[in-house]
Amino acid sequence: MGYSASFRSSVLGLCIAGAASAAWPQTLQPVPQADVAQLVERIHAWDAARPARPRRVLVFWRCEGFVHGKALEYGNETFKLAGKAFAADLSNDYAVFAPENLAKYDAVVLNNTTALDTREHPFIEPALIDYVQAGKGLAVIHAGADNFYKAERAAEMVGGRFWGHPWGSGGTWSFKLDEPGHPLNRAFGGKGISFGDEIYQQQSPFYNRAKLRVLVSLDLSDAATAAANGQRRADKDYAVSWIRPYGKGRVFYTSFGHDQRAFLDKAVVVHILDGIQYAIGDLKADDAPGGLSESDLARVRGASDEHANEVFAFLQDTVAHTYHARTASANRAKLEALLKDPTTSTHGKRVILRIMLSMGAPADLDPVAACLLPPETRDWAAALLAGTPGNAAAQSLARALQNPDPALRLTVLNALAIRRDAAAVAPLAADRDPAVAAAAFAALGRIGDEEALKTLVKPAAAAHEPARLRALAACLGTLGDQGQARAAVRAAKPIFTESSHPGAVRAAAARVLLLADRRFFEFGMKDVSPLVRQTVIRAADDVPVNVLADALKTAAPSEQAMLAAKLASRGDAAAADAVAALLASDQDAVAVAALQALTRLGTGRHVSAIAALIGHEGAVGRSAVETLQDMRAKDAGAALFALAEREPDRQAKLLPVLGERMESALLPRFAPFVTSDRAEVRREAWKALGKAADERNCGTLLAWLPQIREEELNQAEAAVRAAAKNLEPAARTSSFVAAWGKSGPVAKRALASLMTGYSDPAFLAPLTGALAAPEASVRETALRQLGEWPSMEPFAALKAAVAAQGDAALKQVALRSALKLAAAQGGAGARDRFVELFKVAPDDKGRHSVADAVFRRDGIDLFPLLRGLFDDAACGGAAKALYRRFYDEKLKQQAAQPLREIAPGKWKANASHAGRDAARAFDRKPETRWSSNRGSEKGMWFTLDLGESVFVSEVVLDTERSGNDTPNGYEVFVSADGKAWTGPVAKGDGNHSKKTVIPLSVQTSHLKIVTTGGRGGLHWSIHEITVKAGLDQKKVDEIRAVADAIR
């Protein structure tokens, strides 16, 4: 895998020694001094192996999932203190996995990493695998197996992957030593232990004891250990620690280390440190994997048809990942013995034969040959013998040919064809069984050498002649492909000249003759057989270009298209004129082929002829456009501009082509088209500029912008937006402000929209200044755009504009924009802004707009707002009227409806993280959940489309089954369409661990919950979300009483 220079530079500049990277905000606490003293004591007592040279390890401790805080703190401290064996650099920055950085280390330690993000950082997996295979080490502590869910090769390297932890950290469990005398088990004194830790069960196929050296396992003879709930392995194989060779490197894994206890325990911490020294290479130990056990062999021996593929996958994994010659040899011997064993099932033998295709055949081929007889194993045995060099395999197949079973002989003939053994196959071409004879001829055709040709050129019995001729054609083709055309010429000449032979046979002969002598091309092109002519064209890679071009003049239309494609593949522009002549063909296929060829061969002088076809219907017109867009000639773009300048009637069709070519160097030539007196041309010119321009040309577009007219306003705005998007912000701001001063009303409307999109504070002055522009269209655009501003800064100007605008319609626009801004950006102060707007609203229609905006945002909280205005001398009457009206129109009919829980049948959901799983939050299965799948943090969101507009009175997020996975603070937003959000309409803190109850009183169809804080080491999860609709009856009664009192 390649890495950019900037990436390499950033990695090599890392200062990671002895401290955690600041690239990720997980905070660790210092280990108490009393415990540090214990760690020092443990390490002082540790009899470490003598390092072969100064050693350095990289301790990586990033957690995207569960954070094992104490294990990280105590583990990292332990590794830093182990200086007599190795120096430790700590990091949680993914950048450290760059190969040039890894090269500095003797081993990598994954200390309780979880859910490492290999999807966003795909370089991690190959970098780590290459690192270990090249001879370095990997030590994986506890939750380091809770990774690589999108990187299965890395999970296989570790030797296991998290599949639950039935043995929780609160229990004390029994452990047995699989090898009491192994050097890595010396700390246990030859005896099993009882210990309190959280122990993982490992998922297969990543875990496979046959390719690991297992050191410690759970002891299921202990009743409590055996009774743990959640065990999923049928084989009850619960390994705890293991080592393995991996390529030239070494891997150590232990499930010990869930918390600080493993590092404070005298035996366990030494076991872990010894494992790291093994991974480094300083602690020498036998790491030969266990290999195939008796139970594994019994599984193969008894394999059924139903389970054969499963058994094969197990063996394939074992064979491919053993990485130890002694174990591999022993595995091979065991499988060879099983193949000889008469008690091995037919399907078991089939599995062994499949595995031997990658392992190689045994020295004794008799058991393989015996497998040719049963139909279930025949194909695999034949394939194995076909790929095995030497006389023994050939003799085994030859003997099988003597068997009278036609099906067996057909299979053997196929194997002999793979071996290219023409001598063994040839006699069967005269077999009395037509199927066998036909298979023999087919095999000879596939072999395709001179020995096979000797048999195939001889006439066969009439019944076999069709098979012989087909095989002869295949043989000639093979000889031609292998550069042996000259050897086949003698046979090819009489075949080609015999007109009664099938066309495919004569075509194969013609191909051989052409490959032997390119002068045959012209002769072959005169043949009466279309198949011969087409075959000759396909094989004409060495025929001179001028000969191919001349052939265009007399070739049939179907061959003209093929010749054009062949000339294009040759890439010689000398043939362009001959190809261009085909543009006049009345055959669409020929014209299309010519156009496609001219994409590569054509030059500027062909542009006019190609452009003439743009108006054609169907494939010809489409191909003409595509050719002009993609022509490689340097002068093609200039020729297109010249054509457009000469022929005004074609400008509207040529300008889109020029845009697709995206030749920024020619962009100034658009100038006459953006000022054309034809609106259609101006629109197409700006459309083209939107594709052709970039930040380098933005100044040119802004210089042209003042000239735009109403008809191309949208296209011009889009073009400038596209050109400016990658412009440096300061340059963009100054350019826009300068253009504003030179622009007329239409251009200012375009710029106003662009300024809002980038929201630079410097744009507020021209936009608010535009509210006093003489043109109503400019004022309206400025009012609307200020309503879209991402902060409350323009509010005062919009509020003032409600009174200042002389036009009644613009007063309403100003009011609606101010309302929109207050609803979206007002936050906690929105209520006060709504009151201000109610007071300055120009008329009852405006005040109704304010009330409606408040109701859409805050629901029945509108009524207290209106009640607070009853005594206002200027607008109290209007407030009372609206109070009555909104009660009658919005609440009266729903007042009697009881609170109800909304059924989730119509709901749809999405989320900032794991959005595909969002529907699990309302599947009404409490055991399932939606989860962020990473530590919760500020800014995560969950959206819910209710499928209907209702008064929402309460939302409950149930997280009881994942305690503390609740949001640590939240805000709720609402929307009518799921796109434009208003709010927050509710806020809350993080003082809840099981359920988050959110009271609301707002009418909406979409809800959005956004976290305002995170919880270190915990996900945000929702097992079930419930939404209640309806109105608080007590509040409704109060509102009704007031409404009746003021009638």
N, C-alpha and C positions, 0 to 999 in steps of 0.2 A: 504494500500500500504506500502511496506517495503522500508526503506532507509538505505543506507550503512553507516557504522560507520564513514568513512571519510567524507561523505556528511554531516552527522549530526554534526560532529566536526567543519567543515568549517562554517556551518550556525551558530552554537552556539558561534563561535568566532567572529562574525561580530560586528563591532563597528559602529552602524548606528545612534545612538542617535543624533538628532539635525542636521544632515548633510547628504548630498546625497552620496550614494555609488559611488566609482570610477569605478565600474564594467562596466559602460556604458558611452560613452563620450559626452552625451548631456550636454551642458553648459547653465546654467541659469544666468541671470543678477540680481544683487541686486535691490530690490524695492527702488525707490527714497525716501529719508528721508521724504519729504513732504507727500508722499502717505502712508508711514509707520505711520506717525502721524495720518492720517485719519483712518487707520485701528485700531490703538490703541484706538482712540475715539469711533469708532463703537463698539468695543468689550467691552470697559468700560461701554457703555450705555446698553449693552446686559444684560438682566435679565436672566442669565443662571440658569438652574435647579441645585439644590444642589447635588453634586455627592454623591452617597451612600458610596463611598470609593475613594481613589486616583485612577484616571483613566489614562490609557495610550492607545493611538491609533497609528497604523502604517499607515502613509501616503505614498502610493506608486504612483510614477509619471513617470514610464517608458513609452516611446512612440516609437513604431516601425513604426507607420504610421505618420499621420500629427501631428506636434508638436504645441500645443497651448501654446506658450511660455509665454505670459503674464498671462494666467490663471494658469499656473504652478507656476510662480514666486509669484503672488499675493495670490493664494490659499495656497501655502506652507507657506508663511509668515503669513497669517491669522491664520492658524492652529497652528503655533508655538506660536503665541501671545495669543491663547485662553487658557492659563494656568489655569485660574480659574475654568475651566470645565474639562480639560484633558491635559496631556502632549503628545506631538506629536514627534514621530521619523520618519524621512524622509528617503526613500530609493528608488532606482531604480534597485536593484539587485534581480533577480528572486529567489535567494536562500532564501530570507526572508519568502517565502511561505512554507518552511518546517514546519510540524506540531508542532515540539517542539519549534520553534521560534514564530509561531503564538500564541501559548498558553500564551505568555507574555502580549498579548494585549486584550483590551476589545472590540475593533472594528478595522476594516480595512477601510481606505478611499482610493478609487481609484480616484485620482485627475487627470482627463483628460488623463488617459492612453489610448493609441490607439494601435490596432492590436497586443495585447500581444501574444507572440509566444508560444501558448500552445501545438503546435506540437513538437517542440524541447524540451519543458519543460512540459511534460504531467502530472506531479505531481501537477501542480498548481490547476487545476479544482477540483480534489477530495479533495485536502487539504483545499481549500477555502469553498467548499460545506460542508464538515464535520465540519469545524470550525464554520460556522454560524448555522448549524442544531444543534450543541451541545449547543447553547445558546449565542453565541457572535453576534456581529453586523457587518454590511457592509453598508457603505455609498458611493454612486457612484455619482460623479460630472460630468455633461455634457458628455464629450467624453468618459467617462468610459463605456458608452453604445456602443462605437465603438470598441468592442472587442469580443472575444469568438466566432469567426467564425468557429473554429474547436473544440469548447467546448460548445455544445448547452445546456447542463444541467446548466452550469454557466450563460449562457445568460438568460435562464428561471428564474434562481434565481434573477438576476437583475430586471427582469420584462419587459425587452424590449431590442431591438437591433437596432442599427442605420440603417435607411432606407432612408437616404437623409435628407437635411435641406432646405426645401422650404423657410423658414423664415431666411434669411441671416443676418449676423451680422451688415450689413449696414442699416437695417430697424428698425423701431420702431413698436412694435407689442402689441396687446391687450391681456390681460390675465384675466381669471375669476377664482374666488375661488369656487371650487366644494363644499367646506365646510367652509364657512366664519368663523365659531366659533371654528374650530378645533385648538387645542393647537399649532400645527406646522404652522398655518396660522396667528398667533396672530400679527406677525410683519406687516401685511398688513392692520390692523385696520378694518377688515371686508369688505374691498372694493377691487375690481379688480384693476389692474395697467396697465399702458402703459410703456413699457421698451424696450430699445435697446439691443438685444442679438441675438445669433444664436440658433434657436430652432430645435430640431430633431423631425422627425416623426418616430414612432417605428413600427417595423415589428412584425406581428403575425406569429406563435402562441406565441412568447415570450412575446409580450404584449397582455394582456387579462384583461380588466377592471374588470371582474367578480372575479378575484383572487387578486386584488389590492385595496388599499384604496387611491383613487385618490384625491389629494389635490388641485392642480392647473391645469388648462387646457387653451389652446388657446381659445380666445373669437372670434368666427367666425361671430358674429354679427357686428364686425368692418370690413368695406369694404376692407381696405388694407390687413388686416390679412387674410380674406377669399379669397382674390385674388392672394395670393402667388402662383407662378408657381412651379409645381413639386409635388403637393399633390397626394398621391397614395392610401390612405385609402378610400374605398367606404363608410365606416360608418362615416367618418369625425370626428373620435374620436382621438383628438390630446392632450393627457395628457402631462403635463410638469413636475409635481412632484407627487410622490406617496410614500406610505409606505406599508409594508406588513410583516406579520409574516412568518418566514421560519423555519420549524422545531421548535426548542425551541428558535431560534434567531430572528433577526429583520433586515430588509433591507430598506434603504432610497435611493431614486433616485431623482435627479433634472436635468432638461435640462439647467437650468441657469448655467452660468459660462464659457462661451466661451472665455472671456477675463477679463481684470481687472475690468470692470464696475460692474459686479455682486458682487465683493468683496468690492467695494467702496460704493455701494448703501446701505443705512441704513436698508431698509426692506429686500432686497434679501439676504444680508450676514447673517442677523439674521435667516432667513428662513433656510439657509444652515446649520448654526451652531446648530439650534434646531433639524434639521434632524439628525445630527451626535449624538447629545445627546439622541435622540430617539433610534438610532442604538445601542448606548452604553447600554441603559436601564435606564438612569437617568431621562429622560423626559417621564413621563407616558402619554400615549395617546391611544385612541381607534383605533386599527389598524385592526378591523374586515373588511375583504374584502367586496366589494360591493355585491358580489354574483350575481346570475342569475337575469338579468333585465327583464322587460316586453318584450323588443325587443328580448332578448335571448330566452325567452320562446316562443314567437311567431315564432321564427325561428325553434324551435323544433316542435311546434304544426303543422306547415305547411310543414315539411320536405318531400321532394319528393324522389323517388328512386334514382334519379340522384345525389342528394346532401346529401343523408343520411350519407354516410361515412364522409363527411366534417363536418356535424353537430355532429356526434359521436366523431370525433377527438377533436372538441371544448369542448364538455362536458367532455370527458376523461381528457383533460388537466386541466379543471377547477376543477373537483372532486379530481384529484391527487395532485393538488398544492394549495389548499385553506389554509391548515394549521391553521384553526380556527374552533373550535367546533360549535360555534353559527351559523356561516355562513354555515358550512357544513350541519348542521341540517336544516336550512332554505332552502338550495338548495334541500335537499332530499324531504322535504315536498312539494316543488313546483313541483318536477318531479313526485311524487306520485299523486298529483292532476291532472297533465297533463295525466297520465296514465288512470285515471278515466274519463277524459273529453271526451265526445263523439265527440267533434269537432277536437280532435287531429288526425292527419292522421295516417294511418296504418304504414307508414314508420317512422313517429315520434315515435309511440309506440315501434316500433322495436328498435330504437335508445335507448329509455329509458330502455328497457329490457336488452340490451347489457351493459348499464352503471350499472344497478342494479346487474349484475353478480359480479362486484367488490364492489359495495356499500352494497349489501345484499338486500333481498326481503323485501317488505313492510309488516307491521303487517296484513293488510287486503289483503289476497291473491286472493280475487274474481276478481279484475281487471286483475291480472296475468293469472288466469285460463281462463278468457274470451278471452285472447289473444291466447289460444290454437286453437281456431276455425279458424281464418284467416290463410291461408298458409303462408303469408308474415311474421307473427309474431310467428308462431307455434313453430319452433325450438328453438327460444330464450326463449319463455315462458316455454317450457318443460325443457330447460337447467337450468333456474332459479329455477323451482320447484324441479328439481332433486337435486340441491345443497342446498336446504333449509331444515334444520332439522325440525322434529316435525310432529305431526299427521295432522295438517291442510294441509300441502303440499301433504302428502300421500293421504288424502281424495280427494283433488282436482284432483289428477291424477287418482284415482280410479273411480271418477265420469266420467272423460273423457273416460275411457275404455268402458263405456256403450254407447258411441256414435257409431252409425252404420258406420261412415266414416272409412274405412280401413286405409287410410293414417294417420289419426289422431291416431288411435289405435297403429299403428306401431311406431309412434313418442313417444307415451306415454310408450310403452313397453321399448323403449330405455332408457327413463328417469327412469323407475322403475329399470332397470338393474343397472343404475348408483347408485341409492339409495340402491341397493342390497336387494330389497323387493321381495323375492322369493314367499312369500305367495300370494301376489297380482298378480304375473305373472302366477303361476302354473295353474289356471283354464283355461287360454287361450291356453294352450298346446293342449286342446281338441277342439278348435274352428273349426267351419265348414269351415271357410275361410283358405285355405292352407297357404296363405302368412302370416296371423296373427299367425297361429299355428307354422309355421317355425320361425317367429320372437320371439315368446314366448320361444321356445326351445333355440334359440340363446341367448336370455336374461338370461335364467337359466344357460346356460353354462358360460356366462360372470360373473354371480353372484358367481358361483362356491363355494357355501357353502353346509353344510350338508342338509339344508332344500331343496335346489335345487336338490341335489343328490337323495333325496327320490323320486322326480317326474321322474328324468331322468333314473333311473334304471328300471322303469316299461315299458314294451313293449308298443309301440304306434300302431296306425293304420298303415297298410302297407304303405300308402302314406306318412305318417309322420315319418316313421322309419329312413330314412337316416338323416333327420334333428335332430332327437333325438340322434342318435349315434354320430354325429358331436358335438353336445352340450355336450354329456356325456364325450367325449374325452377332450373338453375344461374344463369342470368342474373338471375332475380328474387332469388335469394339474394345474389348479388354486389351488386346495387343496394341491397338492404336493409343489407348490411354497410357499404356506403359512405355510408350516411345519405341515400340517394336514394329512400327508400320511397315518398314522395308522388308522385315522377315515374312510379312503376310501378303506382300504384293503378288507373289506368284499365285497364291490361292485366290486373291481378290479379283484379279483380272477376268478369269473365266466366269466367275460368279456374276460380276457386273455386266458382262457382255451378253449373258443369257437372259433375255428379256422375259422368259417364262417364270423366272424365280420371283418369289414374293417381293413386294416393294421394300419391306423392312430389311430383307437380306441384301438386296442390291444397294440399298442406302448404306448399310454397314460397310459393304465392299467399297463403295464410292468414298466413304470417309477415310478408309485405309489408303486408298490411292491418292487422295488429296494430301493426307499427312505425309505421305512418302514423296510427293512431287506437287508443289503448289500450282504448277502449270495446268494441272488437271481441273482446276476451278472452272475455267471457261468451257471446257468440254462437259463437265457435270451440269453446268447451268443450262445446257441445251437438252438435257434428258427429258423424256416425256413424262417421267414420274415426278409429281410435286414433292413427294417424300424425299426423293433423291436430291432435288434442287434445294430443299430446305435443310437437309442434312449437310450438304456441301457449304451452305451459307454459315451454318452454326460452327463448322469446323474451320472456317476461313480466317483464323487468327493471324496467319503468316502471309496471307495473300496481299500483294501490294495495294495500297489505298486507291491508286488510280484505276486499278483493275476492278475493284469493288464499285467505284463510282461509275465507271463505264457500264457495268452490269445493270445499274439502275434504269438505264434508258430502255432496255428491252425486256426487263424482268416483268413477270406477272405482278399484279397489285399486291398479293399476299407476300411475294418475295421482296417487293420493294420495301415494304414495312420492315421486314427482317434485315434487309441490307442497310437501311437507315440506322437501325439499332446497332448493327455491327460496326458501322462507321463511327457512330457516337462512342462506342466502347474503345475504339482505336484512338479517339481524341485528336485526330489530325485535321486542323482547320482547312487544309487544302481541299477537302471534300465538301466544304460547306455550300458552295454554289450548286453543286450537283444535287445535294440534299434539298436545298431551297427550291429547286425546280419542282420538287414533288408537292409543294404547297398548292399548286394549281390542280392537283388530282381531284377527280370527282368522287374518289373513294375516301370516306372519312377516316378509315383506319390508316391509310397511307399518309394523309395530311397530318394526322395526330402523331404518327411515328416520326415524320419529318420535323414537326415542331419540337418534339421531345429531344431529337438529335441536335437541333439547333440551339437548345439550351446550353449545350456544351461546345458546339462547333461554330455557332453563329457569331457574327460581328455586327458593328453598327450599320453596315450597308444592308443588312437583312432586316432591320427593324421595321421599315415601311411595309415590306411584304407580309411580315408576321402580323403587324398591327391591322392590316386590312382584313384579317380573319376574326378580329375581336367580336364583330357583330354577328358572326355565324351562330346558329342555334346548336345546342348540344355540345358534344365532346370537343369539336373543333374550336368553337369559341372559347371554351374553358381552357383548353390546352394553349391557345394563343396567349391568353392572359398569363397563365402560369409560366410560359416560356419567356415572355417579356419581363416578368418579375424576377426570374431566376437566371437569366442569361449571364454567363461569366465574363463575356468580353468587356474590357475596360471602357470601350467607347459606346457601349449600349445605352447607358443612361443619358449621355449627352445627345445621342442620336434621337432618343425618345423626346427629350426637351425640344430639340430642333423641329421634330415632326409636329409636336403640339403647338409650337409657335407658328408654324406654317399653315396649319389646318385647324382653324378655330372650331369647326364643327365637331372635331374629334377630341377636343380638350377634355370634356367631361368624362370620357372613357379612358383617356390616357393618364390623367392625373392620379387616379387610384393606383395604377400600376407604378407610377413614380414614387408614391408613398410607400408601397410595399418593398421597393428596392432599397429604401432607407440609406441613400447615399448622401450623407450629410455634407460632403464637399460640394455637391451640386445644389444645395438648398437655396442659395441666392437666386437661382434661376426661376424660383416660384414667384418672384416679385411681380411680373406682369399679370399673373393669374389671380393674385389676391386683390388686385385692383381692377379686374375685368368688369366690364359693364353688364355682364351676365351673372345673375345671382347663382345659377347652377354651377358655373365654373368657380366662383369664389368659394362656395361651400365645399366643392370637391378639393380645391387647393388647400383649404384649412384642414380638411379631413386628412389629406396626404401629409401635411406638416405634422399632424398629431402622431404619425407613425415614423416620419423621417427625422424629426428634430430631437435633440437631447439638450443637456445642460450647456453644451458648447454653443448652441444656436439660440438659446433662450433670448439673448439680447436682440437678435435679428427679429424674432417673432414679436417681441414687445415693441420694437420700432415700427412694425407693420400694424400693430393692434389699433392705433388711433384711426386707421382708415376703414375699419370694418363697418358694415351696415347691419341693419336688423336681421336680414335674411341669414347671415352666417354667424350670428352671435354665439350660438351654442357650440358650433364647430371650432370657432376661434378660441373660445374659453377652454375647451377640451385640449386643444393643441398646446396652448401655453401651460396648462396644468401638467401635461405629459412632459414637456421640456423642462419645467421648473422643479419637478419632484426630487431630482438628485442634485439640484443646485445648492451650493453652500448657503446656509440660512441667512447670514448677513448680506451676502450678495443678492439673494432673492429679495430680501426686504427692500434694499436700496433700489433695486431695479423696478420693483412694483411701484414704489412711491414715486420714482422719477417718471414712470410711464403714466401714472395717474395725472400728473400735472400737465401732460401733453395730450390727454385723451378727451374726446368728446363724450356725449351722453351714452352712446351705445357701448363704447369701449370701457367706460367707467362701470357700467353694469357688469361686464365680464370680469373686470378687475375686482369689483366688490365681492363677487362670489369666490374668486381665488383667494382674496385676503382672508375671508372668513375660514376657508379651508386650512390655512396655515396659522391663523390666530396669533400673529406677532403683535405685541402691544403697540408697535409703531404704526400699525394699520388703523388703530382706533381714531386717530386724528382725521385722516382723510374720510373715513366712513361717517363719523359723526358730523364732520363738516359738510358732507353731501346731503345732510338733512335740510340744509338751507339752499340747495341747488335750485336753479330756476325750473329745471325740467322735472315734472312730476314722476316720470319713469325712473329717474336717477334716485329721487327721494324714496320712492317705493322700494327699489332694490336695496338701498342702504338700510331702510327700516327692517326689511325681511332678513337681511344678512346679520344685522346686529342682534336679532332675536335668536340666532344660531350660535352666538359667541359662547365659548366654553367657560366663561366666568361672569360675575355680576357687574363688571366694570361698565358696560354700556347702559345699565339700567336707568341711571339718572337721565341720560340723554333721551332714551326712549320715553320715559315718563314725561319729560318736558315736551317731547314731540306730540304727545296726545293733545296738549293744549295748543302748541305752536303751529301745527299743520292747519292750513286754511281749508284744505279739501276734506270734506266729511269722510270720504272713503279712506283717505290716508290716515285720518285720526283713528279709524278702526284698525288699520294695518299696524299703526304704532302701538295701539293698546294690545292687540293680539301678540305682537312680538314681545312686548314687555311681560305679558302673562306667560308666554312660553319660556322666556328667560328665567323668570322667577320660579316657575314650576320645576325647571330642570336644574337650575344652579343656585336657587335661593337657600337650600338647606334649611336650617332651623329658623332662619329669618324670613322664610317665604311668606309666612302668615302676615307679617307686618307689611311686606311689599304688596300683598294682595289688597290689604286695607287701603294703602296709599293709592293704588290704581282704582279702587272702587270710588274713592273720593274725587279723583280727577277725570273719571270716565265722562265723555262728552254728553251722553244721553242714557236713557233707560236701556237701549240696546247694548251699549258698552258695558253698563253695570251688570246686565244679564250675562255678558261674556265673561266678566270677572267671576261672578257666582258659579257659572258653569265650570270654569277652569279649577276653582277651588273644590267643587264637588267631585270632579273627575280625579283630582289628586288626593283629597282628604276625606271624601265621603261625607258622612253626616256631621263631621267636624265643621262643615260650612255653617251650620245653624248657629252655633255660639258666636262665630265671626260676625254674621249678620245681626245677631241680637245686640252685639256690642256697638253697632252703628245706629240703633233705633233712635237715640237721642241726638244724633248729629243733625244740625239745623238744615244743612244743604242736601243730605242724601238719606236722612232717616226714613222718610216716606218710601223711597225706593227700596231700602233695605227691608222694610216690613212687607212690601208687596212681593218682593222676591222670596222672603221667608215663607209666606203663604203659598206662593206658586210652586216652589221647589218641594214643599211638603206635599201639596196636592198631586204634583206630577211625578215625583221621584219616590216618595215614601208611602203615601196613603195606601196604594194597592198592595204593597209588600208588608205593611205593618202587621197584618194578622198572620203572616206566614211564620211558622216556628223555625228555630235554628235547625239546620240539617247538615249532615256530613255529605260532602259532594263525592259521588261515586267516581272512581278514577278511570272509567272506561274510555273517556275521550281525551285523557291527559297525554301530553307529550312533554319530555324533559330534555335538558341538556346541562352540561356542566363544564367548568373551566378545565377540569381534570377528569379523565375516565368518562367522558361524555357518553360513550356507547353504552355504558352500564347504568345510566341515570334512571332508566325505567325500573331498575331493581328497588328504587326507593318507594315505589307504590305498587309492587306486585302482590301485595297482601300475603307475603310469605315472610314472617318475622325473622326466619333464620337466614334470609338473604339480605343483602344491603348494597347500597351505592357507597363507594369509598373513593376518596381522592387518591388513594394508592401512594401517597407520599405525605411527609409531615405537613400538617396544616399550617397555613401562613396567611397573612393579610392579603386580601384581594381575590381569594378564591370565590367562585360564584356557582350558584345552582339556579336554573330557571325552570319554571313550570307553566305550561300552557294548559289552562283549565278546560279549553274547548267551549266555553260559554262565558258570558259576562254576568257576574253575580256580585252581590254584596258579600265581601269576605269579612268574617268576624273573628276568625282565629285560624292560625296555622300551627301545627304541632310537629316537631321533628323528633321522632322516637329513636333513641340511640342506646336503649337499655342494655342490649346485648353486646355493645361495644363501649363500655363505660368510659367516659371522658373524651370520646371522639366527637364531642359537641363543638359548635363554633365558639371561639373565645372572643365573643363580641360580634355583632352583626348589624346590618342595615337592610331594610326591605324597600324595594322599588316596584312600581307598577307600570303597566303599559297596556294599551289597547291593541297593539299589533305585534308585540315582541321585538320591536326595533327601537322605537323612541320611548325611553324610560323616564319617569318622573319620580321624584322622591329625594331622600328617603321618607317613606310614610310611616316607618317604625324603626326603632333602634333598640338594641339590647346589649347587656354585658355578657361575660362568660361565666356567670355564677350558676351554672347548672351542669350536671355531669351525666344525666340520663335522658332527660327530655327538655327540649327547648320549646316553650309555649309563647307564641307571638300573637298578642291581641291586635286586631285591626278593625277598621270600620270604613272600608273603601270599596267602591265598585270597580271591578277590573276583570280582565280575562287572562292576564299574564302576571306572574310574580317572579321577582328576582331577589335572591338572598345572597348578600355579599359579606364575607368575613372581614372584620376590622382588626383581627388579631389571630395569632396562631398558638398552637400548643406544641412545644418541643417534643419530638419523638412520637407524637400521636397523629393519626389521620383525622380528617373530617369525614364522618360516616353518617348515613341516614338509613336505618333499617325500614322504617315506614314513615311516610309523610301523610298527614291527614289535614284536610281543609274543611272548615265549617262555613256555611253560607247562611245569611239571614241577618237580622237586626236585633240589637239589644232592646228588648221590649220596654225596659224602664226608660231608656233614652228616648225611644220613639214616643212614649206617652208624654214625656216632658215637652218634646217638640210639638206634638199635637196640641197640647194645652196652650202653649204660647201662640200657635197659629190660630186657634179658635179665639183666643183673647183679643187678637189684633184684627179680627175680621171687621 
